[in-house]
Amino acid sequence: MKDSSFSGFPDSLSQYTSSVGWREGLVAMAGFLALTVSYLHLTLDRFLTSIAPDAGDPLLNLAFLRWGADQASLGFPDFWNPTFFFPTRGVLALSDHLLGPAIGLAVLQTLGLSPAAGYNTLLLVGFAGGAFTSYLVLRWSGLRPPGAALGALAWNFSAFRWAELSHLQVLLALWVPLVLWNFDRLLADPTPRRALQFVLFYALHISGGAYLAYLIHLPLAAIFVVRNRGQWRGLLARRALPRTALKGAAFAACAALYLALYMPYLRLREQLGITASFSLVRPFLTSLFSWFQVGARTVYAEALPGALRSDTAGLFIGIVPGLLALFGVAKWLLQRRECGRIVTAADRGLAVYSLAAGITALALADCVTATLAIDNHREFRTARAVYYASAAVVLLAFALWRLVARRWQLSGQSHRSQTELWWAGLLSGGLVAGFVAHASGMMVLRALLPGFSSIRVPGRLFVFAGLALAALAGAGLDRLLSRLHRTFGRRVVTGLLFAFAILELAPNGALMQWSALPAEKDLPAVYHWLAEHDEVAAVVELPMLEYWRETPRLYFWTFHLRPLVNGHSGYLPPGYLERKNRFFGVLDSRDVVELASLGVTHVLVHRDQIPGRKMRRQYARWLKAVAEGSAPPLRVVREAKDVVVLQIDRDSASGLATAR
């Protein structure tokens, strides 16, 4: 194989698609899996009984996974209608559906794994599987094993990934490299096999979660433009029609799959008027400075100044990967020949100017966005905001276009090898994703692109921008090693760089908290009681708490599946906050009548979850009145130390409603 620099890739896809043997693949997979287990501090006991890094969003995702697994075992009779947030229907579309992982959990539970073990298996797949697929794609892209391995490490174990440890749907990005790779191959040389491969990996990707399923279309669009630049008319030429028809059939199949999975989101959000307001988005906005901020879970974060740490917007890829990526770009800018022609000083000057102009435009756009966003509740609906942001987009797009057009000669693709076009598409997709991750880019797309107003965390576009950066880091390492002529020197440098990278990418073990989950037999007895009594038509648990504190109740719900007024999700249905505030304290007769009208038959009162001494006294007096029969239409049907179960007498409630 030729030197894997940007100007020395193999000339055809067939030269490197089979370059990874089974032994190399097995060693790579074993290494990534061992590193993941080490980073997570995962023991057999933790694997079987606990989840990390806390019992918040991971427990919520596990509840959704258990619901999906239960539906999968039944043939998906009512997948979109879990019974929390009762009586609202279709509430699964308020968060990630996790359909594909839920099917995987169903298989794992069939094999006898506990819910915690099933969740941890998916977590391992997200990290080790993502590292493996990115390694494969980087090897197929022309990188040698050291460069591909370093790129895979940089992408999968970056500070961003550890910051997203609570969000399994973001960690399950293992199909992203294969989707982008197979899409490029389909565009380069469409065959039925390649079309099927692309549709398969696309389906696997979009089944993982809504965020990455939607956002992957940005790098796909960039690859499509790079591949077809200057060839638009040729797509409809008579000799090209069969190839174009095959591509169109694959795209139509993907569109049908996407609409089948995400039409419920569109319907529910139009019905309920749900969108991510700017006040929700603002804490997660990123800027140029975000690329130099690390997540709080990295091993060295505590030693850095506070300005260089960010829990929500840290996009730093790492010291070793970052320096290697810069080295690779510098060597590319300074190379003397490209595609058989001499690269002049004017070419280098134009490239440097384009990069500088793009960065300057992005910095100005960040300043404008920050200025307009001083007020947390200020929405970006003014013409002035859109004007400035759009102007920045135009300037940046022009600068980047001049860079890409001159350096990759997109108007003359006959001079480019298949591999170089793939790299052009991959890096262009990374540039697009990196720009849209910024506040200015996001504000424009919120105004222009349907569905983008639901994106609340733009920094998650790092999944795609980070893949391009990781590829540059791997290419930089290949270039560095190619300059060392002695085998011993290459091995020493490789070992030192990998040792440092593995150390700096490690998470802070002190922040890796494992929360034990009770086995089904050890659940609170009241939830077994709910599952066993068919007269329970719907239930509300009191006091209704802040929605993130409802997560344990939602997990316990997956064991009894009775309609539940409480809930937690990415978005809250209209009226839920009002209901939560109303039912936080004791119930009066009007509250009971309203619950009865909703179809609620039972009320669970958790004595140990009542906050404050004053409120505990109020609940004690109220429960005493119910027990004495002086607070109709409620009666006590079960009482334990910490939980009291009340039943609503429907006839009495109807009488009270009529009297009112």
Residue pairs with C-beta under 8 A, 6 or more apart in sequence:
1 10
1 15
1 16
1 19
1 142
1 144
2 8
2 9
2 10
2 142
3 478
3 482
4 142
4 143
4 144
4 147
4 475
4 478
5 331
5 332
5 335
5 475
5 478
5 479
5 482
6 328
6 332
6 335
6 420
6 423
6 475
7 332
7 335
7 337
7 338
7 339
7 420
9 141
9 142
9 417
9 419
9 420
9 423
10 16
10 142
10 417
10 418
10 419
11 417
11 418
11 419
12 417
12 418
13 185
13 188
13 189
13 418
13 419
16 139
16 140
16 141
16 142
16 419
17 140
19 139
19 140
20 136
20 139
20 140
24 145
25 132
25 136
28 131
28 132
28 135
28 145
28 149
28 152
29 128
29 132
31 149
32 127
32 128
32 131
32 132
32 135
32 152
32 156
33 124
33 128
35 128
35 131
35 153
35 157
35 502
36 42
36 124
36 127
36 128
36 131
37 124
39 127
39 157
39 506
39 507
40 52
40 123
40 127
40 507
40 512
41 509
41 512
41 514
42 120
42 124
46 52
46 120
46 514
47 116
47 117
47 120
48 114
48 116
48 117
49 114
49 116
49 516
49 517
49 519
50 116
50 514
50 515
50 516
50 517
51 58
51 59
51 62
51 116
51 119
51 120
51 514
51 515
51 517
52 58
52 123
52 165
52 512
52 513
52 514
52 515
53 165
53 166
53 297
53 511
53 512
53 513
53 514
54 166
54 513
54 515
55 515
55 551
55 552
56 166
56 548
56 551
57 166
57 167
57 551
58 119
58 166
58 168
58 515
59 515
59 517
59 551
59 552
59 554
59 555
60 95
60 551
60 554
60 555
60 568
60 569
61 96
61 98
61 119
61 167
61 168
61 169
62 115
62 116
62 119
62 517
62 555
63 551
63 554
63 555
63 557
63 558
64 82
64 92
64 95
64 96
64 97
64 98
64 102
65 98
65 101
65 102
65 105
65 115
65 118
65 119
65 122
66 102
66 105
66 115
66 555
66 558
67 82
67 92
67 102
67 558
68 79
68 97
68 98
68 99
68 101
68 102
68 103
68 105
68 106
69 102
69 103
69 105
69 106
69 109
69 118
70 106
70 558
70 561
71 77
71 78
71 79
71 102
72 102
72 103
72 106
73 106
73 110
79 92
79 97
79 99
80 90
80 92
80 93
80 97
80 264
81 89
81 90
81 91
81 92
82 91
82 92
83 538
83 557
83 561
83 562
83 563
83 564
84 91
84 554
84 557
84 563
84 564
84 566
84 567
84 568
85 91
85 94
85 564
85 565
85 566
85 567
85 569
85 572
85 573
85 576
86 538
86 563
86 564
86 565
86 598
86 599
86 600
87 538
87 563
87 598
87 599
88 573
88 576
90 264
90 267
90 268
90 271
91 268
91 567
91 569
91 573
92 264
93 264
93 265
93 267
93 268
93 269
94 268
94 274
94 569
94 570
94 571
94 572
94 573
95 210
95 569
95 570
95 571
96 169
96 208
96 209
96 210
96 211
96 570
97 209
97 210
97 261
98 168
98 169
98 208
98 209
99 207
99 261
100 172
100 204
100 207
100 208
101 122
101 168
101 169
101 172
101 207
101 208
103 207
104 118
104 121
104 122
104 125
105 115
105 118
105 119
105 122
108 117
108 118
108 121
109 115
109 118
113 121
114 517
114 519
115 517
116 517
119 168
122 168
122 172
123 168
123 171
125 172
125 174
126 168
126 171
126 172
126 173
126 174
127 156
127 157
127 161
127 171
129 174
130 155
130 156
130 171
130 172
130 173
130 174
130 176
131 152
131 153
131 155
131 156
131 157
132 152
132 174
133 174
133 175
133 176
133 177
133 178
134 151
134 152
134 155
134 156
134 177
134 467
134 470
135 148
135 149
135 151
135 152
136 177
136 178
137 177
137 178
137 180
137 181
138 147
138 148
138 151
138 152
138 177
138 470
138 471
138 474
139 145
139 148
140 181
141 148
141 181
141 419
141 422
141 423
141 426
141 471
142 419
143 151
143 471
143 474
143 475
143 478
144 478
144 481
146 477
146 478
146 481
146 494
146 498
147 474
147 475
147 476
147 477
147 478
147 481
148 474
149 474
149 498
150 320
150 321
150 324
150 473
150 474
150 477
150 497
150 498
150 501
151 321
151 470
151 471
151 473
151 474
151 475
152 470
152 474
153 321
153 498
153 501
153 502
153 505
154 317
154 318
154 320
154 321
154 466
154 469
154 470
154 473
154 474
154 501
154 505
155 466
155 467
155 469
155 470
157 505
157 506
158 316
158 317
158 318
158 321
158 462
158 466
158 470
158 505
159 294
159 295
159 297
159 298
159 301
159 314
159 315
159 316
159 317
159 318
159 505
160 295
160 314
160 315
160 459
160 462
160 466
161 171
162 295
162 297
162 298
162 507
163 295
163 296
163 297
163 311
163 312
163 314
164 170
164 171
164 460
165 171
165 297
165 507
169 208
169 209
169 210
169 211
169 212
170 209
170 211
170 212
170 460
170 463
172 208
172 209
173 208
173 212
173 463
175 201
175 204
175 205
175 208
176 205
176 212
176 216
176 463
176 464
176 467
177 467
178 201
179 198
179 201
179 202
179 205
179 216
179 220
180 216
180 219
180 220
180 223
180 425
180 426
180 429
180 467
181 422
182 194
182 197
182 198
182 201
183 198
183 202
183 220
183 223
183 224
184 223
184 227
184 421
184 422
184 425
184 426
185 194
185 197
185 198
186 194
186 195
186 197
186 198
186 247
186 250
187 223
187 224
187 227
187 228
187 247
188 227
188 418
188 421
188 422
190 243
190 246
190 247
190 250
191 246
192 246
195 246
195 247
195 249
195 250
198 250
198 254
199 250
199 253
199 254
199 257
202 254
202 257
203 254
203 257
205 212
205 213
205 216
206 213
206 216
206 257
206 258
206 261
206 262
207 213
207 261
210 262
210 265
211 455
211 457
211 460
212 460
212 463
213 258
213 261
213 262
214 262
214 451
214 455
215 433
215 455
215 460
215 461
215 463
215 464
216 464
218 429
218 432
218 433
218 436
218 461
218 464
219 426
219 429
219 430
219 432
219 433
219 464
220 429
221 429
221 432
222 425
222 428
222 429
222 431
222 432
223 425
223 426
223 428
223 429
225 428
226 404
226 408
226 410
226 421
226 424
226 425
226 428
227 421
227 425
228 235
229 410
229 411
229 413
230 410
230 411
230 412
230 413
231 413
234 240
235 244
236 244
265 454
266 451
268 274
269 275
269 454
272 573
272 574
273 574
274 454
274 571
275 453
275 454
276 453
276 454
276 455
276 456
277 379
278 373
278 377
278 378
278 379
278 380
279 376
279 377
279 379
280 456
281 442
281 455
281 456
281 457
281 458
282 373
282 376
283 312
284 312
284 313
284 456
284 457
284 458
284 459
285 313
285 369
285 373
285 438
285 439
285 442
285 458
286 313
286 315
286 437
286 438
286 439
286 458
286 459
287 313
287 366
287 369
287 370
287 438
287 439
288 359
288 362
288 363
288 366
288 438
290 310
290 313
290 314
290 315
290 437
290 459
291 315
291 316
291 317
292 308
292 316
293 307
293 308
293 309
293 310
293 313
293 314
293 315
293 316
294 300
294 301
294 304
294 308
294 309
294 310
294 314
294 316
295 301
295 309
295 310
295 311
295 314
296 309
296 310
296 311
296 314
296 511
297 507
297 508
297 511
297 512
298 504
298 505
298 506
298 507
298 508
299 503
299 504
299 506
299 507
299 508
299 509
300 504
301 309
301 508
302 508
312 457
312 459
313 459
315 437
315 459
315 462
315 465
315 466
316 322
317 325
317 466
317 469
317 470
317 473
318 501
318 504
318 505
319 500
319 504
320 473
320 497
320 500
320 501
320 504
321 469
321 470
321 473
321 501
322 469
322 473
323 476
324 472
324 473
324 474
324 476
324 477
324 480
324 497
325 469
325 472
325 473
325 476
326 476
327 476
327 479
327 480
328 472
328 473
328 475
328 476
328 479
329 472
329 476
331 476
331 479
332 407
333 348
333 351
333 352
334 348
335 343
336 342
336 343
337 343
338 407
339 409
339 415
339 416
339 420
340 415
347 406
347 407
350 402
350 403
350 406
351 403
351 406
351 407
353 399
354 399
354 400
354 402
354 403
354 406
355 399
355 403
357 395
357 396
357 399
358 396
358 399
358 400
358 403
361 392
361 395
361 396
361 399
362 392
362 396
362 435
362 438
362 440
364 392
365 388
365 389
365 392
365 393
365 396
365 438
365 439
365 440
365 441
366 438
366 439
366 440
368 385
368 388
368 389
368 392
368 440
369 385
369 389
369 438
369 439
369 440
369 443
370 439
372 378
372 380
372 382
372 384
372 385
372 388
373 380
373 439
380 386
380 389
380 443
380 446
380 447
385 443
386 443
386 444
386 447
388 440
389 440
389 441
389 443
389 444
390 444
392 440
393 435
393 440
393 441
393 444
396 435
400 431
404 410
404 424
404 428
405 411
408 416
408 420
408 421
408 424
409 415
409 416
410 424
413 421
416 424
423 471
426 467
426 468
426 471
427 468
427 471
427 472
429 464
429 468
430 464
430 465
430 466
430 467
430 468
430 469
430 471
431 465
431 468
433 461
433 462
433 463
433 464
433 465
433 468
434 461
434 462
434 465
434 468
435 441
436 442
436 445
436 458
436 461
437 458
437 459
437 460
437 461
437 462
437 465
438 458
439 458
441 458
442 452
442 455
442 458
445 452
446 452
446 453
446 455
456 570
477 494
477 497
480 493
481 490
481 493
481 494
484 490
484 493
517 555
520 559
523 556
523 559
524 556
524 642
524 643
525 640
526 604
526 638
526 640
526 643
526 645
527 556
527 559
527 560
528 559
528 560
529 638
529 645
530 536
530 539
530 560
530 562
530 602
531 559
531 560
531 561
531 562
535 601
536 562
536 601
536 602
537 562
537 563
537 599
537 600
537 601
537 602
538 562
538 563
538 564
538 565
538 598
538 599
538 600
538 601
538 602
539 562
539 563
539 564
539 565
539 600
539 601
539 602
539 603
539 604
540 564
540 565
540 566
540 583
540 595
540 600
540 602
540 603
540 604
541 553
541 564
541 565
541 566
541 603
541 604
541 606
542 583
542 587
542 603
542 604
542 605
542 606
543 583
543 584
543 585
543 606
543 609
543 610
543 611
543 615
543 619
544 550
544 565
544 566
544 579
544 580
544 583
544 584
545 580
545 584
545 609
547 567
547 568
547 569
547 572
547 576
547 580
548 568
550 566
550 567
550 568
551 568
553 564
553 566
554 564
554 566
554 567
554 568
557 564
563 599
565 579
565 583
565 595
565 598
565 600
567 576
582 591
583 591
585 615
585 618
586 618
586 619
586 622
587 595
587 603
587 622
587 634
589 632
589 633
589 656
590 660
592 633
592 634
592 648
592 653
592 656
593 653
593 656
593 657
593 660
595 603
595 648
596 633
596 648
596 650
596 653
596 654
596 657
597 653
597 657
600 648
601 647
601 648
601 650
602 637
602 645
602 646
602 647
602 648
603 634
603 645
603 646
603 647
603 648
604 643
604 644
604 645
604 646
605 619
605 623
605 643
605 644
605 645
605 646
606 642
606 643
607 616
607 619
607 641
607 642
607 643
607 644
608 642
610 616
610 619
622 631
623 636
623 644
625 631
626 634
626 635
626 636
626 646
627 636
629 635
632 649
632 652
632 656
633 648
633 649
633 650
633 651
633 652
633 653
633 655
633 656
634 646
634 647
634 648
634 649
635 646
635 647
635 649
636 644
636 645
636 646
636 647
637 645
637 646
637 647
638 644
638 645
639 645
